Amino acid sequence: MLYPEIDRLILKQLLLCAVISLASFVTYAVEDPIVTIEVNGDFHEVANNIRGAIIGKGINIAHELPASEMLNRTGSAYGYKANTYSNARIFEFCSARLSQKLSRQNPDNIILCPFTISIYTLAGESDTVHVAYRKPVGRPGSEEIVKEVVELIISIIEDASW
């Protein structure tokens, strides 16, 4: 070794990079932000039940996105021959109470609203309906309020009995 100080510095930097990479991998592996539940049933019935459960909580649906229509219509323009979904809808909604709590904890948390629940069936698999949501991640200190958001989403899915 011609320059042992430089070699040690490089080794320390490589070790630090390895630790950071491992920590990132472990964090992702432990906490998947996408939760999907599979149910046997009719897509339209499940979607209507989710819609009813949101409204039943006194929450207005801000938007209902017919995702499969857009994706199926535009797929060929990007070279895709087969559709991914036979049906897919995304419900966007927000709880004023939780949004107030989130934004007062940290104004950047406004990005978490609206909350979403996606319902879809894959092309060729119409008997299995997938209900999915994304676990929000707020600014530090918002963990308890984010937990309330997740509990709301779970309660909507549970109320949508199929």
C-alpha positions, 0 to 999 in steps of 0.5 A, a space after each residue: 500500500 503506497 498511501 495507507 491513509 487514502 486506502 483506509 478512507 476509501 474503505 470507510 466510504 465503501 463500508 458506509 455505502 454498503 451500510 446505507 444500501 443495506 438499511 434502505 433494502 431492509 426498510 423497504 423489505 419490512 414495510 411495503 407501502 402497497 397493501 392488496 386484498 384479493 376477494 372472490 366476487 363481481 368487480 362492480 359489486 365490490 366497487 359499489 360496496 367500497 363506494 357505499 362504505 366511503 359515503 357511509 362514513 360521511 366522506 365525500 368521494 372527490 373523484 372516481 377514476 375509471 383507470 382501466 378505460 384510460 389504460 386500455 384505450 391508450 395501451 396500443 399507442 405505447 406498443 402494448 398489445 394486451 390489456 392489464 385490467 379488465 376493470 379498474 377504478 380508483 376512488 379518491 376521498 378525504 376526511 376533513 377531520 384527518 386532513 386538518 390534523 395532518 396539515 396542522 401537524 406539518 403543512 407538507 402533509 397536505 400531499 397525503 390527501 386525497 386518500 385512495 382505494 383501488 379496485 381492479 380485476 386483471 385481464 382474464 381473471 374476472 373472478 378475483 377482485 383486488 382491493 388495494 391502498 397505499 400506506 401514507 407516509 407523513 412528515 416526522 411526528 405525524 405517525 399517529 395521525 397517519 395511523 388513523 388514516 390507515 385505520 380509516 381506509 381499513 375500516 372502509 374496506 371492512 365495511 364493504 362486505 362482499 
